[in-house]
Amino acid sequence: MHGALVTGLAGADQVTGLDELLVTTRAVRRRLDLTRPVDVELVRECLRVALQAPNGANGQRWRWLVVTEPGLRRDIGQVYRRAFENRYPPAVQANGATARQLAGARYLAENLARVPVLVIPCLELSGPRLPDGNQAGVWGSLLPAVWSYMLAARARGLGTVWTTVHLDAEADVARLLGLPATVHQGALIPTAHTLGDTFAPAPRHELDTVLHLNGWHDKPPAEKRNPAMPTMSAHPPAAAPGPGTTAVGDWLARFVDGWRAGDPRAIGALFTPDATYYRGPFEPRRRGTREIVDHWTEVVSKWPAPEVRLGAPLVQGERASVEFWCVVRDPATGTPRTTAGSLVLRFAPDGRCARWHEYFSLRPDGAALEPAPDWLG
Ligand SMILES: Cc1cc2nc3c(=O)[nH]c(=O)nc-3n(C[C@H](O)[C@H](O)[C@H](O)COP(=O)(O)O)c2cc1C
């Protein structure tokens, strides 16, 4: 479709062509052609289009790092993969569309070095520190241009995907690229020819679930604002559900990391300072970071190195629920213990957990059991 997009179209046809470009520029991971080289001139063409994007006071502080050299791609690929595995260890499992997206993202993390071109858009600021507070004005001078680049690439038969997971190790990438401290990375856009050229619009929530006409008071009901993603769609979902699910998956991954690392303070930092924490409906309530850290100090010493499996979280507004299956071993005797249950969590606006309700069953006979095949479904 890319050949027909802009040229030769007029009026309504042009709008249709442009809309099609906008709604079919998808996150391409598995369909990046890792074997076909990309002419850098094509990337330069896309970047020339991107440079027409709006930016604050037309200051044009964007800087575009284009990486084609295999050794450098390998090194950046290693940083990316490490950051990805830290954030989404294999213990984080999912189902349905989330599982497909996670598997695609994992595939990308494992193959980033093989993607022929990595584009790293940056902003050069006057100092090494990003401003406190709302940074929309800063990043707004880069991110529209990044999207323009991706659209221009799609129009030329190239596939891209917006990635940011490497920013967890931003300094490592900066070192590899020789970036000065004043240059801040905004994203990393793997770019390659695509395998095939048919891309469909993705599942998104209906407009009326997020639209406020003439003020917030016109807000849609809460259940409409964060609806579950539809399971059926005219176009099978190519990738992820809503960002809420991703954020909760991320939180859970960090929680499991903290336990596996034996780091109760890292776990405590995932909760709001006044969070309430119930290990079970009839257990005493713990409240606040100190009591949660104390509890986890005991857990990590009694039950180190857990094997944790999680189902796909169900997210509705600020609440989330997830099933878990967990095998731990007594560090002295090696005797295993299997527990399974579910968590019902409430999240604060800053992404930390404000309320933890846990329901769990303990297998009493000291066995290490695998979940039934449909258990975490
Ligand atoms: C700010 C941002 C950060 C993202 N980070 C990553 C990432 O680190 N790795 C990845 O594989 N995809 C990443 N994505 C891609 C999203 O998962 C993708 O845009 C989303 O699932 C929608 O895909 P779709 O447009 O094909 O439906 C990111 C997207 C955005 C906008």
The ligand as an SDF file (V2000), in Angstrom:
LIG
                    3D

 31 33  0  0  0  0  0  0  0  0999 V2000
    6.1780    5.3970   25.0810 C   0  0  0  0  0  0  0  0  0  0  0  0
    6.2150    4.0140   24.4560 C   0  0  0  0  0  0  0  0  0  0  0  0
    7.1240    3.0990   24.9150 C   0  0  0  0  0  0  0  0  0  0  0  0
    7.2140    1.8170   24.3360 C   0  0  0  0  0  0  0  0  0  0  0  0
    8.1910    0.9570   24.7440 N   0  0  0  0  0  0  0  0  0  0  0  0
    8.3260   -0.2430   24.1210 C   0  0  0  0  0  0  0  0  0  0  0  0
    9.4300   -1.0810   24.4140 C   0  0  0  0  0  0  0  0  0  0  0  0
   10.3150   -0.7380   25.2110 O   0  0  0  0  0  0  0  0  0  0  0  0
    9.5260   -2.2820   23.7780 N   0  0  0  0  0  0  0  0  0  0  0  0
    8.6020   -2.6770   22.8470 C   0  0  0  0  0  0  0  0  0  0  0  0
    8.7540   -3.7910   22.2910 O   0  0  0  0  0  0  0  0  0  0  0  0
    7.5490   -1.8830   22.5410 N   0  0  0  0  0  0  0  0  0  0  0  0
    7.4000   -0.6790   23.1410 C   0  0  0  0  0  0  0  0  0  0  0  0
    6.3740    0.1690   22.7770 N   0  0  0  0  0  0  0  0  0  0  0  0
    5.4250   -0.2420   21.7470 C   0  0  0  0  0  0  0  0  0  0  0  0
    4.0330   -0.4740   22.3030 C   0  0  0  0  0  0  0  0  0  0  0  0
    3.9970   -1.7220   22.9530 O   0  0  0  0  0  0  0  0  0  0  0  0
    3.0460   -0.4170   21.1480 C   0  0  0  0  0  0  0  0  0  0  0  0
    3.0550    0.8790   20.6180 O   0  0  0  0  0  0  0  0  0  0  0  0
    1.6610   -0.7060   21.6330 C   0  0  0  0  0  0  0  0  0  0  0  0
    1.5900   -2.0340   22.0650 O   0  0  0  0  0  0  0  0  0  0  0  0
    0.6390   -0.4960   20.5270 C   0  0  0  0  0  0  0  0  0  0  0  0
    0.9910   -1.2630   19.4270 O   0  0  0  0  0  0  0  0  0  0  0  0
    0.0710   -1.1890   18.1290 P   0  0  0  0  0  0  0  0  0  0  0  0
    0.0250    0.2590   17.7420 O   0  0  0  0  0  0  0  0  0  0  0  0
    0.7190   -2.0550   17.0900 O   0  0  0  0  0  0  0  0  0  0  0  0
   -1.2940   -1.6600   18.5630 O   0  0  0  0  0  0  0  0  0  0  0  0
    6.2960    1.4560   23.3260 C   0  0  0  0  0  0  0  0  0  0  0  0
    5.3840    2.4110   22.8380 C   0  0  0  0  0  0  0  0  0  0  0  0
    5.3520    3.6700   23.3850 C   0  0  0  0  0  0  0  0  0  0  0  0
    4.4070    4.7070   22.7990 C   0  0  0  0  0  0  0  0  0  0  0  0
  1  2  1  0
  2  3  1  0
  2 30  2  0
  3  4  2  0
  4  5  1  0
  4 28  1  0
  5  6  2  0
  6  7  1  0
  6 13  1  0
  7  8  2  0
  7  9  1  0
  9 10  1  0
 10 11  2  0
 10 12  1  0
 12 13  2  0
 13 14  1  0
 14 15  1  0
 14 28  1  0
 15 16  1  0
 16 17  1  0
 16 18  1  0
 18 19  1  0
 18 20  1  0
 20 21  1  0
 20 22  1  0
 22 23  1  0
 23 24  1  0
 24 25  2  0
 24 26  1  0
 24 27  1  0
 28 29  2  0
 29 30  1  0
 30 31  1  0
M  END
$$$$
